[in-house]
Amino acid sequence: MSVSPVYTASATATGGRDGKASIHDSDLSFDLDPPKEMGGGGNGSNPEQLFAAGYAACYIGAMKFATTQDDSLAKVPNDVSVHAEVGIGPRDEGGFGLTVALKVALPGLSPKEAKAVTEAGHKICPYSNAVRGNVTVTTELV
């Protein structure tokens, strides 16, 4: 597989899950803190939250782009929303793994139209492509 990046994001983390992170070319910097379920205080952000936010936003963009490539797809409404839940835990094979649950709201679209748009979005979304075969991703229309 070959990818020709048109944009590259850059961030720096120090101290690991209980350190700090900053996004280059941005004013965004924040404290990192593991969730209470993983022994942390839960007072800062964690990588799973950031992944969830990125996946949700990118997936909306992918669904919108899909509708520009296929005239048979219903247009994504302006009030579209994706609630992403990213789970982390031990894998049977050792180490840790992730799960992703996407809850997609496409107001005004029929269930058939919404299903077609969500499926097309997964084919385009770089997050979906990156995790396919490695992370269980479920998509629910809400």
Contacts in CASP RR format, 6 or more apart in sequence:
PFRMAT RR
TARGET T0000
AUTHOR 0000-0000-0000
METHOD contacts of the structure
MODEL  1
MSVSPVYTASATATGGRDGKASIHDSDLSFDLDPPKEMGGGGNGSNPEQL
FAAGYAACYIGAMKFATTQDDSLAKVPNDVSVHAEVGIGPRDEGGFGLTV
ALKVALPGLSPKEAKAVTEAGHKICPYSNAVRGNVTVTTELV
9 23 0 8 1.000
9 24 0 8 1.000
10 23 0 8 1.000
10 24 0 8 1.000
10 25 0 8 1.000
11 21 0 8 1.000
11 22 0 8 1.000
11 23 0 8 1.000
11 24 0 8 1.000
12 21 0 8 1.000
12 22 0 8 1.000
12 24 0 8 1.000
13 19 0 8 1.000
13 20 0 8 1.000
13 21 0 8 1.000
13 32 0 8 1.000
14 20 0 8 1.000
14 21 0 8 1.000
15 32 0 8 1.000
16 32 0 8 1.000
17 32 0 8 1.000
17 33 0 8 1.000
17 34 0 8 1.000
17 38 0 8 1.000
17 46 0 8 1.000
17 47 0 8 1.000
18 32 0 8 1.000
18 33 0 8 1.000
18 34 0 8 1.000
18 40 0 8 1.000
19 31 0 8 1.000
19 32 0 8 1.000
19 33 0 8 1.000
20 29 0 8 1.000
20 30 0 8 1.000
20 31 0 8 1.000
20 32 0 8 1.000
21 29 0 8 1.000
21 30 0 8 1.000
21 32 0 8 1.000
21 45 0 8 1.000
22 28 0 8 1.000
22 29 0 8 1.000
22 30 0 8 1.000
23 29 0 8 1.000
30 44 0 8 1.000
30 45 0 8 1.000
31 43 0 8 1.000
31 44 0 8 1.000
31 45 0 8 1.000
32 44 0 8 1.000
32 45 0 8 1.000
32 46 0 8 1.000
32 47 0 8 1.000
33 40 0 8 1.000
33 41 0 8 1.000
33 42 0 8 1.000
33 43 0 8 1.000
33 44 0 8 1.000
33 45 0 8 1.000
33 46 0 8 1.000
34 40 0 8 1.000
34 41 0 8 1.000
34 42 0 8 1.000
34 46 0 8 1.000
35 41 0 8 1.000
35 42 0 8 1.000
35 46 0 8 1.000
35 48 0 8 1.000
36 42 0 8 1.000
38 88 0 8 1.000
48 86 0 8 1.000
48 87 0 8 1.000
48 88 0 8 1.000
48 98 0 8 1.000
49 86 0 8 1.000
51 86 0 8 1.000
51 98 0 8 1.000
52 84 0 8 1.000
52 85 0 8 1.000
52 86 0 8 1.000
52 100 0 8 1.000
53 84 0 8 1.000
54 84 0 8 1.000
54 127 0 8 1.000
55 82 0 8 1.000
55 84 0 8 1.000
55 86 0 8 1.000
55 100 0 8 1.000
55 102 0 8 1.000
55 125 0 8 1.000
55 127 0 8 1.000
56 82 0 8 1.000
56 83 0 8 1.000
56 84 0 8 1.000
56 102 0 8 1.000
57 82 0 8 1.000
58 125 0 8 1.000
58 126 0 8 1.000
58 127 0 8 1.000
59 82 0 8 1.000
59 84 0 8 1.000
59 102 0 8 1.000
59 104 0 8 1.000
59 121 0 8 1.000
59 122 0 8 1.000
59 125 0 8 1.000
59 127 0 8 1.000
59 128 0 8 1.000
60 76 0 8 1.000
60 80 0 8 1.000
60 81 0 8 1.000
60 82 0 8 1.000
61 125 0 8 1.000
62 121 0 8 1.000
62 122 0 8 1.000
62 124 0 8 1.000
62 125 0 8 1.000
62 126 0 8 1.000
62 128 0 8 1.000
63 76 0 8 1.000
63 80 0 8 1.000
63 117 0 8 1.000
63 118 0 8 1.000
63 120 0 8 1.000
63 121 0 8 1.000
63 124 0 8 1.000
63 125 0 8 1.000
64 76 0 8 1.000
64 80 0 8 1.000
65 121 0 8 1.000
65 124 0 8 1.000
66 73 0 8 1.000
66 117 0 8 1.000
66 120 0 8 1.000
66 121 0 8 1.000
66 123 0 8 1.000
66 124 0 8 1.000
67 73 0 8 1.000
67 74 0 8 1.000
67 75 0 8 1.000
67 76 0 8 1.000
67 117 0 8 1.000
67 120 0 8 1.000
69 120 0 8 1.000
69 124 0 8 1.000
70 120 0 8 1.000
72 116 0 8 1.000
73 113 0 8 1.000
73 116 0 8 1.000
73 117 0 8 1.000
73 120 0 8 1.000
74 109 0 8 1.000
74 110 0 8 1.000
74 113 0 8 1.000
74 114 0 8 1.000
74 116 0 8 1.000
74 117 0 8 1.000
76 106 0 8 1.000
76 117 0 8 1.000
77 106 0 8 1.000
77 107 0 8 1.000
77 108 0 8 1.000
77 109 0 8 1.000
79 105 0 8 1.000
79 107 0 8 1.000
80 104 0 8 1.000
80 105 0 8 1.000
80 106 0 8 1.000
80 107 0 8 1.000
81 104 0 8 1.000
81 105 0 8 1.000
82 102 0 8 1.000
82 103 0 8 1.000
82 104 0 8 1.000
82 105 0 8 1.000
83 102 0 8 1.000
83 103 0 8 1.000
83 105 0 8 1.000
83 142 0 8 1.000
84 100 0 8 1.000
84 101 0 8 1.000
84 102 0 8 1.000
84 103 0 8 1.000
85 100 0 8 1.000
85 101 0 8 1.000
85 102 0 8 1.000
85 103 0 8 1.000
86 98 0 8 1.000
86 99 0 8 1.000
86 100 0 8 1.000
87 98 0 8 1.000
87 99 0 8 1.000
87 100 0 8 1.000
88 96 0 8 1.000
88 97 0 8 1.000
88 98 0 8 1.000
89 96 0 8 1.000
89 97 0 8 1.000
89 98 0 8 1.000
90 96 0 8 1.000
90 97 0 8 1.000
91 97 0 8 1.000
97 135 0 8 1.000
98 131 0 8 1.000
98 135 0 8 1.000
99 135 0 8 1.000
99 136 0 8 1.000
99 137 0 8 1.000
100 131 0 8 1.000
100 135 0 8 1.000
100 136 0 8 1.000
100 137 0 8 1.000
100 138 0 8 1.000
101 137 0 8 1.000
101 138 0 8 1.000
101 140 0 8 1.000
102 137 0 8 1.000
102 138 0 8 1.000
102 139 0 8 1.000
102 140 0 8 1.000
103 140 0 8 1.000
103 142 0 8 1.000
104 114 0 8 1.000
104 118 0 8 1.000
104 139 0 8 1.000
104 140 0 8 1.000
104 141 0 8 1.000
104 142 0 8 1.000
105 141 0 8 1.000
105 142 0 8 1.000
106 113 0 8 1.000
106 114 0 8 1.000
106 117 0 8 1.000
106 118 0 8 1.000
106 141 0 8 1.000
109 117 0 8 1.000
111 141 0 8 1.000
114 141 0 8 1.000
115 141 0 8 1.000
118 139 0 8 1.000
118 141 0 8 1.000
121 128 0 8 1.000
122 128 0 8 1.000
122 137 0 8 1.000
122 139 0 8 1.000
128 137 0 8 1.000
131 137 0 8 1.000
END
